[in-house]
Amino acid sequence: MELGLLYSGGKDSTLAALLLEEFYDVTLLTAHFGISDDWKHARETADAAGFDFERLECDPKVAEDAVDRIREDGFPRNGIQLVHQHALERLAAREFDAIADGTRRDDRVPTVSRAQAQSLEDRHGVDYIAPLSGFGRSAVDRLVESRLDVIVGPSEEIDRADYEAELRTLLAEEDGPGAIGECFPDHDQTYVTQVR
């Protein structure tokens, strides 16, 4: 069976791919809006991990709407959630038997409710799988430690291909670099360099 996994090149989505490859032919897809070429970082990690990789083109209007929401809210949560839902819809419309992401049990954003998952499945005729939904952060970290080489650091310093990178770029282009610090809290990101 063919499965498309939303992929950033970080530890969660890479671990999800490793867990799913036992049961599916996994293709890693990085959602992008054409704002930057950050998707290339995910392609490098996908290649190193031995997975097929594709770009998942998303509607730039959704990125603009997400940045507007981030600006209005003063924090990124709702904007990132909007982008994740759009990316899942785009992924579900593709020719896969199943779709997945790397969301964990204790993620604040993005999340997928049971009703949203069932709606995706019913409307698109696919299975939605969240292989890390039963894992907390510390459990994920222990699994990652045993299988992946990971770089960890502040969001603005780590090469990655998640939604946040393009949203930060768009916000900085529109409002200047200082707007990033006003809307995005300091936090660490991960980037996988090798699968062991």
N, C-alpha and C positions, 0 to 999 in steps of 0.2 A: 504494500500500500504506500502511496505517495503522501508525504507530509511536508507542509511548508511551515517553517518556524521563523517568527519575527526575530531578527538577529542584530545585536549591536556590536559584537566582538568582546563584550564584557563577560564576567564570570558566570552570571546567572543564565544568560542565553546559551553560553557554551556548555555549561553543565546540563541544561535541558536537552541540548542536541545529543550529548553523550548518553543520557538516559533513554532517549527515544530511538536511537539508532538500532537497538536490539530488535525493534518491532516494525520500524518504518524505513522507507527510503527517504531520508531527510534532505531537504533543500533549505539552505539558510537564505533568508531574504531580508535585506536591509531597506527599511522605508526611508525614502528621501524625497525632498521637495525641489531639488535643483538649486538650492541656496548655496550649498558648498559641496566640496568633493570628499567630505568626511566618510562617505560610504566606503571609500577605498581601504580604510583601516579595518573594517569588518571583512572585506574580501581577503585581506592578508591573513587574518586570523582563521577564516574559513578554509583557506588554502592550506595553512599550516596544520589544521585539524583534520584535513582530508574530506571535507564536505563540499558538495556542490553549492554554488553561490549565485544569487541573482539580486538585482536591484528591484525594489518595489516602488514604482513611481506613484507618488501621492499628489493630491491637488494642492498647489501652492496657496490657494485661497484659504484652505484649512489652516495652514501655518500662519497666515496673516491673522485669521480669526483667533487662533491660539495666542499669538503675541498680544493682540488687543485684550484678550481676557486676562493674560498675565499682567499686563500693564494696569488694567482696572483693579484687579485683585491685590496687586502688590506682591504676589507669590505665584509660583509656577504650577501648582497642583492641578487646577482645573484646565489650564491650557494643555498640559501634558496628557491629561485624561482624554481630552477632545481628540488630540492627535492619535493616541493609542486606539481609540474606538474607530477612527477613520482608517488607520492602517489595518486593523483586523477585518474591517469590511472589504477593503481592497484585496487582502489576502484571501478571504473567504470566496471572493468572486473568481479566483483563479482555479485552475484544474487540479485541485488536490483532494484527496480523500479525507484528509484531516489537516487542521491548522493548530498551531501552538505558539506559546510565548514563554518567557522566562519569569513570569510573575511569581513571587513567593507569598507564603501565608501572611507574613507581617509587612508586606509592602503597603505604604500609604498611597502611592501612585506609581504606575498605573494599576488599576484593579479591574477585574471583570466579575460582575455579579453572576449568580446562578441564572437569573432571568436574562441577562445579556448573552450569556453563553448559549442558553437554550434558543434564544431568538436567532443568533448567528447560525446555529445548527439547522433550525427549522427552515429559515429563509434561503440558505445556500446549499443545503444537503451535504454538509461536512460535519465531521466530529471536531469539537474544540477541546484541546487538551492543555492543561496547565500542570506539567509534571512536577513543578516545585511548589505547588499550592499547599502541600502538607508539610513543607520544610520551613523552619524559621531561619533567621540569618546565621545563627551560630552553627546549625546543622549544615547549611550550605557552605559556610566557610570551611568546615572540617572536610567535607567531600572535595571541595575545590583544592584544598591544600594537598590532598593525596594524588590529584590527577593533572593539575594545571599550574603553569608558571604564569603569574599575574603581576602586572604593574599596578600599584595603587597610589593615588594622589589626588590633589585638588582638581575639581572639574575643569578649570581653565587650563590645566597643564597636561592632562591626559588625552592622548589621541583616542578617539572613539567615534562611533557612528550611531549614537542614540538620538532620540528626538531632541533632547535638550541642546545638543551641539548646534543644530541648525536654528532652533528657536533663539538661542543666545546670539548667534550671528545676525539673524534678522533684527532682533531687538537693538543690537549695537549699531547696525547700519541705519536704523530709523531714529534712534534716540541718543546715540553716542555710547561709548564703552562704559560710562558710569552707570547707565541704566541697568546693566547686568547685576551689579552689586546691590542695587536697590530692590530688585525683584527676585533674584536667585540667592537662597541662603548658601553659605559655604558648606560644601560636603565633598566627600571623596567619591571618585569613580574608579572603575577597574578596566583594564585592557589585558586580554589574554595574549601572551606571546608564544606559548607552546602547550601542547597537550602531551602528557607523558603516558 
